[in-house]
Amino acid sequence: MADTPLVLGAHVDQVDPIAEATARDAGLSQFFLGDPQGWKGPKIAYAGGAEALRADAEEAGIALYVHAPYVINVATTNNRIRIPSRKLLQQTMTAAAEIGAAGVIVHGGHVSADDDPEVGFENWFKAVDRTDFTVPLLIENTAGGANAMARHLDRIARVWESVQRADGAELVGFCLDTCHAHAGGEELIGLVDKVRAITGRIDLVHCNDSRDAAGSGADRHANLGQGQCDPEGLIAVVREAAAPVVIETPGDGHLADLAWLRERLT
């Protein structure tokens, strides 16, 4: 392992992400700023609001990451989804900046089965080009969908090519989710090198086990060592990425999952 310890943390409730990190002996917290399945704009639940959360997190040395709502799909050809998606993404980015977040994570999205995926890649360019970047935006690989933009490496490469043409591209990073990669049919051993060959960077790792088999396309997270991901592959991704790590596993297992990671990283 590198001389600098990896920063570990978990996806938690946003009411007090600092206390949540402290309870896990963690250096970061990831959370939603509102309903992950809804279109309403972000709200800060922390006592004292955004300014207090930013100041208190800085004082405690806790990094904050915001996960954008799942409903966002900037790739789609459906105007009634794509336009609200861009609006909600911008609102989320602005709110994340107010709390001093290290980044906003958003899923790669998809187009429908009979759409040309090239339209989805172009829509990613437009979304990035028209976004006011107040914090880094981390595009996350996804688990399923025949016309997903970020399930397979070849599609991720096309998204990346499109994004690089946009203003603000230097603030677009990548979040590698191990469950999604496994369920998407990608082998975890050697995956970091393959992703870096495309993106040049991995800014965050979502280290999750998978309830389902490789290639299943099912986005169902399991506690570490309790699912169907290769344990050696999970550790290899974390070690080789050398980026901050978020677990998004069932919450009652967070302490055990972080202990599982720490034991294997020492």
C-alpha positions in Angstrom: 0.0 0.0 0.0 1.1 3.5 -0.6 2.7 5.5 2.2 -0.3 7.8 2.3 -3.3 6.0 3.8 -6.4 5.8 1.7 -9.3 8.0 2.8 -12.3 5.7 3.5 -15.9 6.4 4.2 -19.5 5.5 3.5 -22.7 6.7 2.0 -24.7 8.1 4.9 -27.7 10.2 5.8 -27.1 13.9 5.1 -28.5 15.2 8.5 -25.1 15.0 10.1 -22.4 13.5 7.8 -19.7 14.6 10.1 -21.0 12.6 13.0 -21.6 9.7 10.6 -18.0 9.8 9.6 -16.8 10.0 13.2 -18.9 7.0 14.1 -17.1 5.0 11.4 -13.6 6.4 12.1 -13.8 7.6 8.5 -12.3 10.5 6.6 -15.2 11.2 4.3 -19.0 11.0 3.9 -21.1 10.7 0.8 -24.8 11.6 0.8 -27.8 12.8 -1.2 -29.0 16.4 -0.9 -32.7 15.4 -1.1 -34.8 12.6 -2.6 -32.6 10.4 -4.9 -35.7 9.3 -6.8 -37.3 12.8 -7.2 -37.0 16.0 -9.2 -37.1 18.5 -6.4 -34.1 20.6 -6.0 -31.5 19.9 -3.3 -32.0 20.8 0.4 -29.4 21.1 3.1 -30.6 19.2 6.2 -27.6 20.0 8.4 -28.3 22.2 11.4 -27.0 25.7 10.6 -27.3 25.1 6.8 -24.7 24.9 4.1 -22.2 27.4 5.6 -22.1 25.6 8.9 -21.7 22.2 7.3 -18.8 23.5 5.2 -17.1 25.1 8.2 -17.6 22.1 10.5 -16.5 19.6 7.9 -13.3 21.6 7.3 -12.6 21.8 11.0 -13.1 18.1 11.5 -11.1 17.2 8.4 -14.0 15.3 6.8 -14.3 15.3 3.0 -17.9 15.6 1.7 -19.1 14.0 -1.5 -22.6 14.5 -3.0 -24.3 11.8 -5.0 -26.7 13.3 -7.6 -30.2 11.9 -7.8 -30.7 8.7 -9.6 -33.4 10.2 -11.9 -30.8 12.4 -13.7 -30.1 11.1 -17.2 -28.4 13.8 -19.3 -27.8 11.3 -22.2 -31.4 10.5 -23.0 -33.1 11.7 -26.2 -36.3 12.4 -24.2 -36.5 16.2 -23.8 -38.9 15.8 -20.8 -36.1 13.9 -18.9 -32.9 15.4 -20.4 -33.8 19.1 -19.8 -34.9 18.6 -16.2 -31.8 16.4 -15.7 -29.5 19.2 -16.7 -31.3 21.6 -14.5 -31.2 19.3 -11.5 -27.6 18.5 -12.1 -26.7 22.2 -12.1 -28.7 22.7 -8.9 -26.9 19.8 -7.3 -23.5 21.2 -8.3 -24.3 24.6 -7.0 -25.5 23.2 -3.6 -22.4 20.9 -3.4 -20.2 24.0 -3.9 -22.0 25.7 -1.0 -21.1 22.9 1.4 -17.5 22.6 0.1 -18.0 19.2 -1.4 -15.0 17.5 -3.0 -17.2 16.3 -5.9 -20.6 15.4 -7.3 -21.1 11.8 -8.5 -23.6 11.2 -11.3 -24.5 8.0 -13.2 -23.7 7.7 -16.9 -27.3 7.4 -18.0 -28.7 5.7 -21.1 -30.6 6.1 -24.3 -33.6 3.9 -25.3 -33.2 0.6 -27.1 -34.0 2.0 -30.5 -31.8 5.1 -30.2 -28.5 5.7 -31.7 -26.0 5.8 -28.8 -24.0 8.5 -30.6 -26.9 10.9 -29.7 -26.3 10.0 -26.1 -22.6 10.7 -26.3 -23.4 14.1 -28.0 -25.9 14.9 -25.2 -23.1 14.3 -22.7 -21.0 16.8 -24.5 -23.8 19.3 -24.4 -24.5 18.7 -20.7 -20.9 19.3 -19.7 -20.5 22.2 -22.1 -23.5 24.0 -20.6 -22.9 23.3 -16.9 -21.4 25.9 -14.6 -18.7 23.8 -12.9 -18.4 24.8 -9.2 -17.0 21.4 -8.1 -15.7 18.4 -9.9 -18.3 16.2 -11.6 -17.5 12.5 -11.3 -19.2 10.2 -13.9 -19.9 6.8 -12.5 -20.0 3.5 -14.4 -23.3 1.7 -14.2 -24.3 -2.0 -13.9 -27.0 -2.7 -16.5 -28.9 -1.6 -19.6 -28.2 -2.6 -23.2 -27.9 1.1 -24.3 -26.2 2.4 -21.1 -23.6 5.1 -21.7 -21.1 3.9 -19.0 -21.6 0.1 -18.5 -18.9 -1.2 -20.8 -15.4 0.2 -21.4 -16.0 1.0 -25.0 -19.0 3.2 -24.2 -17.1 4.9 -21.4 -14.4 5.7 -23.9 -17.0 7.3 -26.2 -18.5 9.3 -23.3 -15.0 10.5 -22.4 -14.1 11.5 -26.0 -17.3 13.6 -26.1 -16.8 15.2 -22.7 -13.2 16.2 -23.6 -14.5 18.5 -26.3 -16.5 20.6 -23.8 -15.7 23.6 -21.8 -15.1 22.5 -18.2 -13.8 19.1 -19.2 -10.8 19.4 -16.8 -13.3 19.3 -13.9 -14.9 16.0 -15.1 -13.6 13.0 -13.3 -14.4 9.3 -12.9 -16.0 7.3 -10.1 -15.3 3.5 -10.4 -18.0 1.3 -8.8 -16.9 -2.3 -8.2 -20.4 -3.8 -8.0 -21.4 -2.0 -11.2 -18.3 -3.2 -13.0 -18.8 -6.8 -11.8 -22.5 -6.8 -12.7 -21.7 -5.1 -16.0 -19.4 -7.9 -17.0 -16.0 -6.3 -16.4 -13.3 -8.3 -14.6 -12.0 -6.4 -11.5 -8.4 -7.6 -11.7 -6.7 -5.3 -14.1 -9.7 -3.0 -14.4 -8.0 0.1 -13.0 -5.4 0.1 -15.7 -8.1 -0.3 -18.4 -10.1 2.6 -17.0 -7.1 4.9 -16.7 -6.1 4.1 -20.2 -9.5 5.7 -21.2 -9.9 8.5 -18.7 -6.4 9.1 -17.4 -7.8 9.3 -13.9 -9.9 7.7 -11.2 -11.1 10.2 -8.6 -13.2 8.0 -6.4 -13.9 4.3 -5.8 -17.3 3.0 -4.8 -16.2 -0.3 -3.2 -19.2 -2.5 -3.1 -19.7 -6.3 -3.3 -22.4 -7.6 -5.6 -25.4 -9.8 -4.6 -25.6 -11.1 -8.2 -23.4 -12.9 -10.6 -20.9 -11.3 -13.0 -22.5 -9.9 -16.1 -26.0 -10.0 -14.5 -26.6 -6.3 -15.0 -28.2 -6.2 -11.6 -27.3 -3.2 -9.4 -27.7 -4.9 -6.0 -24.9 -4.1 -3.5 -23.8 -6.6 -0.8 -21.5 -6.2 2.2 -17.9 -6.8 1.5 -16.9 -10.4 1.4 -20.6 -11.5 1.4 -21.4 -11.2 -2.3 -20.2 -12.6 -5.6 -17.3 -10.2 -6.4 -13.8 -11.6 -6.3 -12.4 -10.3 -2.9 -9.0 -10.1 -4.4 -10.5 -8.0 -7.2 -12.1 -5.6 -4.8 -8.8 -5.0 -3.0 -6.9 -4.7 -6.3 -9.2 -2.0 -7.5 -8.9 -0.1 -4.2 -5.1 -0.4 -4.1 -4.4 0.4 -7.7 -6.9 3.3 -8.0 -5.3 4.9 -4.9 -8.3 7.2 -4.7 -10.7 8.0 -1.8 -13.1 5.1 -1.2 -16.8 5.1 -0.4 -18.7 2.0 0.6 -22.4 1.9 -0.4 -23.2 -1.4 1.3 -26.2 -2.1 3.6 -25.8 0.3 6.5 -25.8 -2.1 9.4 -22.6 -3.6 8.0 -20.6 -0.4 7.5 -18.3 -1.0 10.5 -17.6 -4.5 9.5 -17.1 -3.5 5.9 -14.6 -0.8 6.7 -12.8 -3.2 9.0 -12.7 -5.8 6.2 -11.1 -3.2 3.9 -8.6 -1.9 6.5 -7.4 -5.4 7.4 -6.6 -6.2 3.8 -5.0 -2.8 3.0 -2.4 -3.0 5.8 
